[in-house]
Amino acid sequence: MKERHLEVRRLGLLDYGKGLELQKELETRVIEERLTDYLLLLEHPHTYTLGRRAKTDGVLATKELLESMGVSVFEINRGGKVTYHGIGQIVGYPIVSLSPDREDVHRYVRDLEETLILTLGDFGIDAFRIKGLTGVHTSEGKVAAIGVHIKRWVTTHGFALNVNTDLSYYDWIISCEGEPVVSMEKLLGREIELPEVEDSIIRNFAEVFGVGETVVADLAKAGTPAAG
């Protein structure tokens, strides 16, 4: 089996549109070269995204209210319905080749769930799957959403983990299957440093996906442009 190499880019706060552009650029690179996989870890400004199964009435707020809240809306090609991205939430975009040995969409989604379940366990949170639903759940609600797109067995989009997220933004959408949502902060009763959670995600992602070598670039600290 070919050893997998992963480049992790920690990007800090990044506009959603720029995140889409970077994913597309890296998707093209991975499809053409199949040499290095990527994991982007970042935050987005307040954004609602509508996946392929979303309906326009999944966003309950009016255009005027969205503008006053500073929320952008994007229709995108990932699976799933409506979800929220915002400050205090870690968004992960794996751009990885599943070919030739992992060409199984369901396995890929389960592996993302497992990565997040292990990460939450590192912080003492009991998280689990619910049969028939996608994402990661706790006894108090859903803590992570997953929505993916796959082209020629290369993945884009990914997961959103509520860490210190302002959950009031979920009040204005019918998210996924309409289940309650929760954050790590609410579950633990304290704010958590995002870099600590990112460290755990990187470690668990590498373990679950069998990565041979991981290179981490903290572009948020370096002030380096994300693209390229």
C-alpha positions as CSV (number, residue, x, y, z in Angstrom):
1,M,0.0,0.0,0.0
2,K,1.3,3.4,-0.9
3,E,2.4,5.5,2.1
4,R,0.2,8.6,2.5
5,H,1.7,12.0,3.0
6,L,-0.4,14.9,4.5
7,E,0.1,18.6,4.5
8,V,-1.9,20.4,7.2
9,R,-2.5,24.1,6.7
10,R,-3.7,26.0,9.8
11,L,-5.2,29.1,8.2
12,G,-7.0,31.0,11.0
13,L,-9.9,33.2,10.0
14,L,-10.6,32.9,6.2
15,D,-13.4,34.2,4.1
16,Y,-15.7,31.4,2.9
17,G,-15.3,32.3,-0.8
18,K,-11.5,32.3,-0.5
19,G,-11.8,28.9,1.2
20,L,-13.8,27.6,-1.8
21,E,-11.1,28.9,-4.2
22,L,-8.3,27.2,-2.2
23,Q,-10.2,23.9,-2.1
24,K,-10.7,24.0,-5.9
25,E,-7.0,24.8,-6.5
26,L,-5.8,21.9,-4.3
27,E,-8.5,19.6,-5.6
28,T,-7.1,20.1,-9.1
29,R,-3.5,19.6,-7.9
30,V,-4.4,16.3,-6.1
31,I,-6.3,14.9,-9.1
32,E,-3.4,15.6,-11.4
33,E,-0.5,14.6,-9.1
34,R,-1.8,12.2,-6.4
35,L,1.4,12.9,-4.4
36,T,0.3,14.9,-1.4
37,D,-3.0,15.1,0.5
38,Y,-4.1,18.3,2.3
39,L,-6.1,19.1,5.5
40,L,-7.2,22.7,5.9
41,L,-8.1,23.8,9.4
42,L,-9.7,27.3,9.8
43,E,-12.5,29.5,11.0
44,H,-15.0,31.3,8.7
45,P,-16.8,34.6,9.3
46,H,-20.6,34.0,9.9
47,T,-21.8,32.0,7.0
48,Y,-24.8,29.8,6.1
49,T,-24.2,27.1,3.4
50,L,-26.8,25.3,1.5
51,G,-25.8,21.8,0.3
52,R,-27.3,19.8,-2.5
53,R,-30.3,18.6,-0.5
54,A,-31.1,22.0,1.0
55,K,-34.2,24.0,0.3
56,T,-34.1,27.8,0.1
57,D,-36.6,28.0,3.0
58,G,-34.0,26.3,5.2
59,V,-32.7,29.8,6.0
60,L,-35.4,31.4,8.1
61,A,-33.9,34.9,8.3
62,T,-34.8,37.6,5.8
63,K,-32.2,39.1,3.5
64,E,-32.3,42.3,5.6
65,L,-31.8,40.4,8.9
66,L,-28.9,38.4,7.4
67,E,-27.2,41.7,6.4
68,S,-27.7,43.1,9.9
69,M,-26.3,39.9,11.4
70,G,-23.3,40.0,9.0
71,V,-24.1,36.6,7.6
72,S,-23.2,35.5,4.1
73,V,-25.1,32.7,2.3
74,F,-23.5,30.3,-0.2
75,E,-25.1,27.5,-2.3
76,I,-22.5,24.8,-2.7
77,N,-21.9,21.3,-4.1
78,R,-21.4,19.3,-0.9
79,G,-23.9,16.8,0.4
80,G,-26.4,17.6,3.1
81,K,-28.7,20.5,3.8
82,V,-28.2,23.9,5.5
83,T,-25.4,24.4,8.0
84,Y,-23.7,27.3,9.8
85,H,-20.0,28.3,9.9
86,G,-18.7,31.0,12.2
87,I,-16.3,32.3,14.8
88,G,-15.2,29.7,17.5
89,Q,-15.9,26.8,15.2
90,I,-13.1,24.7,13.6
91,V,-13.8,23.9,10.0
92,G,-11.8,21.1,8.4
93,Y,-11.4,20.6,4.7
94,P,-9.6,17.4,3.7
95,I,-8.5,17.4,0.1
96,V,-7.4,13.8,-0.1
97,S,-7.2,11.1,-2.8
98,L,-9.3,8.0,-1.8
99,S,-7.9,6.1,-4.8
100,P,-7.0,3.3,-5.1
101,D,-7.3,1.8,-1.7
102,R,-10.1,3.8,0.0
103,E,-12.7,4.2,-2.8
104,D,-15.7,4.0,-0.4
105,V,-17.7,7.1,0.3
106,H,-19.5,5.7,3.4
107,R,-16.1,4.6,4.9
108,Y,-14.7,8.1,4.3
109,V,-17.6,9.8,6.1
110,R,-17.3,7.2,9.0
111,D,-13.6,7.9,9.2
112,L,-14.2,11.7,9.5
113,E,-16.7,10.9,12.3
114,E,-14.2,8.7,14.0
115,T,-11.6,11.4,13.8
116,L,-13.9,13.8,15.6
117,I,-15.2,11.2,18.1
118,L,-11.5,10.5,19.1
119,T,-10.8,14.3,19.3
120,L,-13.8,14.9,21.6
121,G,-12.8,12.0,23.7
122,D,-9.4,13.7,24.2
123,F,-11.3,16.5,26.0
124,G,-13.5,14.1,28.1
125,I,-16.6,14.4,25.9
126,D,-18.5,11.2,25.1
127,A,-19.5,11.5,21.5
128,F,-21.1,9.0,19.1
129,R,-22.8,8.3,15.8
130,I,-26.6,8.0,15.4
131,K,-27.7,5.4,12.8
132,G,-29.1,7.0,9.7
133,L,-27.6,10.4,10.4
134,T,-24.3,12.0,9.4
135,G,-22.2,13.9,11.9
136,V,-21.1,13.5,15.5
137,H,-23.6,13.7,18.4
138,T,-23.6,13.9,22.2
139,S,-26.3,13.4,24.8
140,E,-27.1,17.1,24.6
141,G,-27.1,17.5,20.8
142,K,-25.1,17.5,17.6
143,V,-21.6,18.9,18.0
144,A,-20.1,18.4,14.5
145,A,-21.6,18.5,11.0
146,I,-20.2,16.7,8.0
147,G,-20.8,17.3,4.3
148,V,-18.5,16.2,1.5
149,H,-18.0,16.3,-2.2
150,I,-16.0,13.8,-4.2
151,K,-14.7,14.2,-7.7
152,R,-12.6,11.5,-9.3
153,W,-12.1,10.1,-5.8
154,V,-10.7,13.3,-4.5
155,T,-12.5,14.9,-1.5
156,T,-13.5,18.5,-0.8
157,H,-15.6,20.2,1.9
158,G,-15.6,18.2,5.1
159,F,-16.5,18.9,8.8
160,A,-17.5,21.7,11.2
161,L,-16.8,21.2,14.9
162,N,-18.5,23.5,17.4
163,V,-15.9,24.5,19.9
164,N,-16.7,28.0,21.3
165,T,-19.5,28.6,18.8
166,D,-22.3,31.1,19.3
167,L,-25.1,28.7,18.9
168,S,-27.8,31.4,18.5
169,Y,-26.9,31.5,14.8
170,Y,-28.5,28.1,14.4
171,D,-31.8,29.6,15.4
172,W,-32.2,31.1,12.0
173,I,-31.7,27.9,9.9
174,I,-33.3,24.4,9.8
175,S,-29.9,22.6,10.1
176,C,-29.4,19.2,8.7
177,E,-32.2,17.0,10.2
178,G,-33.4,19.7,12.6
179,E,-31.7,18.1,15.6
180,P,-30.5,20.3,18.6
181,V,-26.9,21.5,18.4
182,V,-24.3,22.0,21.1
183,S,-20.7,23.1,21.5
184,M,-17.6,21.8,23.3
185,E,-17.7,25.0,25.4
186,K,-21.3,24.3,26.5
187,L,-20.6,20.7,27.3
188,L,-17.5,21.4,29.3
189,G,-18.6,24.7,30.9
190,R,-15.5,26.5,29.8
191,E,-13.9,28.1,26.7
192,I,-11.4,25.9,24.9
193,E,-8.3,27.1,23.0
194,L,-8.8,26.3,19.3
195,P,-5.1,25.4,18.7
196,E,-5.5,22.6,21.3
197,V,-8.4,21.1,19.5
198,E,-6.6,21.5,16.1
199,D,-3.6,19.6,17.6
200,S,-5.9,16.7,18.5
201,I,-7.7,16.7,15.2
202,I,-4.4,16.5,13.3
203,R,-3.1,13.6,15.5
204,N,-6.4,11.7,15.2
205,F,-6.8,12.3,11.5
206,A,-3.3,11.0,10.8
207,E,-4.1,7.9,12.9
208,V,-7.5,7.1,11.3
209,F,-6.4,7.7,7.8
210,G,-3.0,5.9,8.1
211,V,-0.9,8.9,7.2
212,G,2.8,8.1,6.9
213,E,4.1,11.6,7.2
214,T,2.4,14.8,8.3
215,V,3.7,18.3,7.7
216,V,2.0,21.1,9.6
217,A,2.1,24.7,8.3
218,D,0.7,27.3,10.7
219,L,-0.1,30.0,8.1
220,A,-2.2,32.0,10.5
221,K,0.8,32.7,12.7
222,A,3.2,33.2,9.9
223,G,0.9,35.6,8.0
224,T,1.6,33.7,4.8
225,P,-1.0,33.8,2.0
226,A,-3.2,30.7,2.1
227,A,-3.2,30.0,-1.6
228,G,-0.4,28.4,-3.6
